[in-house]
Amino acid sequence: GVVYYTHRFFGINQSFQSIQLVYMVLNLITIGISLLYYYKIVKVKNYKNETIILGFCFLFINFFVLKYPSFYPILMDLFGFTSGIVLYYYYIVKNRIMFATVLIIAMFVFPTTSLIAISLIISNFIVFKGKGISFEKHSNKYTIVLFLIWIAFQMYYLNKNYDLFTQVNVKDYAVQSSPFLIPLTFLLLNIFMFLTIRHFISLFNNFSVNLKGLFTLKTFFSVSIL
């Protein structure tokens, strides 16, 4: 609808090229909205600088955000991505009216946005305060173990698909699997994963499950939405 009335308002003749161009502009606007709400989330959560950088890299420095809007612009995936960030913001600031409004609109455009109800379920019975599993106490041990598992998986994956990777890279050097074949990228990827694992371990410190939270009205409501 937005694309159609944009053509009408500016008097643009509808063609494949013009429709793609309008979608690309809308995708850029959508990315801008998601960046704005990410900034608002960061301000509310009062994250440390390293957490802000890590979150930004996870969300925005990837194929989906950097290339997808122009590579395949006529899809609603990016809107679903942005609506999730917007919904998370209104959830943490406890604005129920805006949360419900955005959720209903988003579900019509990108139906799987309804999965945001998972946040209601998880936040209702997972606790990060009080007595729980002390991850930070043994963070070095957990980090090394998880990182070794990650390395083992990479070696298995590379060995199993090596012939396929090399064949595809001859045709398309920018294939997503190519980081496994480029030493510098491989090294940077593993450094990033090491720091990520270590950070997530610190986030899950004192993690525990509140079983009583499983049997609440909010949980049943969330499950019914799913």
Disulfide bonds with the S-S distance in Angstrom:
none
